[in-house]
Amino acid sequence: MARKICVLTSAHQPFDVRIFHKQCKSIARAGYEVTLIASIDKDGVHEGIKFLRLPRWKNRFERFLRCSYAIYKKGRRENADIYHFHDPETDSCRSPVAACREKSRLRHS
């Protein structure tokens, strides 16, 4: 069974060049199961990457206040081996998600 990697972003577009095209697709080609949690219209699979929907926030303030809980809930359900958090807004949920599952976590600076 392939290792699961969960990439989480609240600020970037789901098809961001760095996140989706360079990172997620490369990881999937290497044989990993990849889930991208981002602001997208609906859950689904695209080019072998599983997408999970986050709401589209009206502004940065709303995203800062509400995204941590939404990301925490989605990330925890994934039970990934590795979690990669892309945004400062996700810092507050980074440790609880991974700690609940005793998994590795990365933060993109």
Secondary structure, 3 states (H helix, E strand, C coil): CCCEEEEECCCCCCCCHHHHHHHHHHHHHCCCEEEEEEECCCCEEECCEEEEEECCCCCHHHHHHHHHHHHHHHHHHHCCCEEEECCHHHHHHHHHHHHHHCCEEEECC
